[in-house]
């Protein structure tokens, strides 16, 4: 399955699937003539999206800490 077909099939941006495809070892796709095995691309895309979520969740958690400090009126001389 090509990256474009996979992205279209699951309605995921092609750039996300492309980045995920870099996680699929060449040996896993050697017999697919340049395409990717569906299962390998599915696992790689799941891993890519999970990683992106974790990255952004970390930022959200940090910002929520800042918002909490602001709402509690901590620090500073006002």
N, C-alpha and C positions, 0 to 999 in steps of 0.2 A: 504494500500500500504506500502511496506517495504521501509526502508531508501535506501537500495541498488537499488531497482527497480526505485524509484523516481530519484535517482542520475543518473542512467543509462539512464532513459527516457529523462531527461533534459540535459544530458552531463555536470553535475556539480560534482565536487569532493565529494566523499562520506563523507569526514570529514566536509565539509561545511553543508551538509544536516544533518549530525549527530548533529552538534552544533545547528542547527536550530530546530531540533526535541526536544531539551530540552526546547524550548519555548512553546511546545504544552502541555496543561494541561492533566493530566491523565484522567480526566473526559471526555475529547473530544475523547479519543481513547479506552476507556474501552470496548466498544462493537466491536472493531476491532481485538480482540484476539492478542494483541501485535503489530499490525500494526498501521498505522496512516491514518486518513481520508485525502484524497487527498487535499481538500480545506484548511484544517488546516496546512498541511505540506507546501503547496504552499505559504500561507500567512507567515508562520514562516520563510521559506527560503528567501522570499522577504525581510522580516524585517532584517534577518541576513546579507544579502548582502548589503542592504542599510546602515546598521550600519557600516559594514566594509568599505564601500566607504567613509562615512563621516569621519571615523577615519583616513583613509589615505589621504583624501583631506585636512584635517587640517595640516598634515605634509607637503604636497605638497605646500600649501599656505605659510607656514612658511619658507620653503626652497626657494621659489620664492622671498620672501622678502629679504633673505640673498643674493641671486644672484643679485637682483636689487641693493642692497647696494654695492656689489663688482663691478658691472659694472659701477656704478656712481662714483666710487673712493672715497666713503665716509670714513671718519675716518682715523686713523692711520697716522703715519709719514712715508712717503715712501721714 
